Each structure stands twice: as C-alpha cells, then as structure tokens.
Amino acid sequence: MNQQPALGRRLGTADAVVLGLASMVGAGVFAAFAPAAAAAGSGLLLGLALAAVAALCNATSSASLAAQYPSSRGTYLYGRQRLGPWPGFVAGWGFVLGKSASSAAMAMTFAAYVAPAGWERPVAIAAVTALAAVNYRGITRTARLARILVVAVLAALAVAVAAGWAAGTASMPRLLGEGLVAHGWYGILQSAGLLFFAFAGYARIATMGEEVKDPAKTIPRAILAALGIAVVLYAAAGPWPWAGPVVAAGAALAALGALLGLLAGLGRTVMAMAREADLPPALAAVHPRFHVPHGAEVALAVLICAVILVADLRGAIGFSSFGVLVYYLVANLAALAQTPEHRRYPRVLAVLGAVLCVVLAATLPPGSVLAGLAMFGVGIVYRLLRLRLARPPNQGAETAQNGRETDD
C-alpha cells in the first residue's frame, strides 16, 4: 500500500487560537443567540453560563487528551485509545454529522445577511464552494483568511457593544428581565444546549495535532485561550438590535469565519475515520502538493450543500448541538480513563462535563433529539454492516464448526 503524504506542521499557538475563535464567534453572536433567547427568555444569561461551564469542562478534557495524543483525529482517536473502537466511532460520527450541520447553519447565516430574497440557498452553497476551495489549497491559506475575518468580526462586535450601551439596549436589567426563570428551567437548559453550539468551535483546534508545531503544548494552550476569549465576547454582546450595516457586514464575515474553521476541522476527522476504515478509505487521501485531505474536503462540501437544500437554520443548530454534545460526552469519558500521569485537570471536571452533555442533549428541541438519535442509529448500522462485510468469508463457518465440535 502506498504511503500517503503527511499533513504539514505549519501553525503556531496564535494560528490555532484564531482558527478556533473563528469557528466560535460567528456561531454564537450571530446565529445561536436568537433561538436560545426564544427558549429561555429572560433566563438567557443563565443558559449562557451553563453552556460556558459545559464548554470549560469539555475543553479541559480535550486539552488533557490532546497533550497525550497530539494527532489530527481529535476525540475519535481519544475514544478509540481510552474506551475502544465503538466509542471512538460514535464520537467521530457525531462530530462529522454535527459539524456538517454547523457548516450548513453558518452558510445559511451568511446568506441571510447578504443574499437577495429567494437567493439564500444558492448564495449559501456558493459560500461553501468558495471556502472549500480555500481549504483545498492548504492550511496556511486557511489560517491567513481566518485571521482577516476574525479582525473584521471583532471590529463589528465593538460597534455592536458600543451601540447597545449607548442606546441603553444592552443594559443588565434588560438582559436579566424581571425573572430569570420566567420560561422555566427546561427553557433555560434548552437554551444552554443551543448556545453550546456557539462554544463548540474549539473542537477544531483538537483536530490540528498533525499541523501545529509542538502540539502537546500548543493545543491545550490554544483550546483554553480561544474558549476564554469567546466567553468574554459572548458576555459582552447580547441579543440586542444590530447597529446598522457595519454590524450586518460583521455578521456575514463572522459566519464565513466559522464556516472556514468548520470545514477544515471536518476534513481532518473524516480523514482519520477513513484511515481506520470507519469511512470509505478513499477519503483518507492527502494531496501530494497542498498536504490537505482533499478527498474528504470535496465529499464534505457536497454533503453540506445537500444539507443546505433541505434544512432550516434552527433545525441545523439543534441537530448540530446534539451531535457535538455526544462527541464531548465521549471526550469526558475518555479523560476519566486517563492514567494519573497524563491527567492534567481534576477528574470532577470530566464528570461534570459528561453529566452536562447528557442533560443538555436531552433537553434540546424534541425534533433535534429524534433526528440525532436516528442519524446515530444509521451510523451504528453502517459500522455493523462494514464489520460484517470485512469478516473473512469462512470465519462464520469455522465458528459454527468449532461450536459443533465443542458440543460433541
């Protein structure tokens, strides 16, 4: 079998932080806040706090595991190494499904801001195609474009915050409302699950283990740094009316930045699963010149465009959150299985993270939960069939014959 070209180690800590931040900011401020606010009402900040706690616990588990396993495979690898092939597959399947839905949501968010009425889906598909082409040309080009987009988005957020406080619409009493739990705890938990969509971009960093310099140190630092910056931004930028065209442009750029980071992370996980034959092996191909998983990136672009044709924004966000929460459930369980010499953070954080993943996934909108369970069922059936087909033809007969001899 021919040796595939390796991914190139070209990124430093700042590049990794920027890519993670690009994946988070557009998802949070400009996409997830609206459905979360509808679920929680005046309890939105409680939902945000719960989502942030869950993200912190998951981030510490991911950082600890990434230091031990500096690979591009993320929790797919961590689950396989610490828990076994099936948990690893479930994590990888959840990541691919969830992040594909995230990518579709970001493309639709971008189109909602820039496309003429009736042209939203074609514009969203064009955005996916253009950014997939950037990713195809190499990780350094992806990082450069992400840096530009993040700077523009931060400038737009500064305008939003300033306009909100100047108009009095961003005051703490307005955000808190008259009662924090007026919509009930179920609504707050559902908002936390939807807002988790806004934090999950740091998973992108954990998939860059083969493309960063000194990954055992760089990845844990970048995960925690990107998460910390995102928490501060989300706390400052509440769901008030936007300050005109400057912020609308920032929203469009934020969605593009998130889409760019998501596409890059997805390709690496698909490549990892294909290397283990959990997905078709052709998806493991690495381009000999650009050193990217080009087969995976093309296939994912086609899949995301298909999702755009059939899904709406709220449904995509809920479905994405379910898949990614399952992914981080496996990450927390894998962190609990680490030996003491590799564990970087207290076990209680992994336990709390696992519990919150289950609770937040269960309280998502019922349609998202049912769709998520159905797609995980499809994945399990797919892997069972693959394992059955991969079994040598005479193995079943030999097993039956051995059984008869034992009975005799």
VENUR-V827991 format. One record per run of one state. SS is the DSSP state (2 for helix, 1 for strand, 0 for the rest). FROM is the first residue (numbers start at 1). LEN is the number of residues. If there is no record, write none. Layout:
ss: <SS;SS>
from: <FROM;FROM>
len: <LEN;LEN>
This chain:
ss: <0;1;0;2;0;2;0;2;0;2;0;2;0;2;0;2;0;1;0;2;0;2;0;2;0;2;0;2;0;2;0;2;0;2;0>
from: <1;11;12;13;69;74;83;85;115;120;137;139;168;172;177;184;207;212;213;215;237;244;276;281;285;294;311;313;337;347;363;366;391;395;408>
len: <10;1;1;56;5;9;2;30;5;17;2;29;4;5;7;23;5;1;2;22;7;32;5;4;9;17;2;24;10;16;3;25;4;13;1>
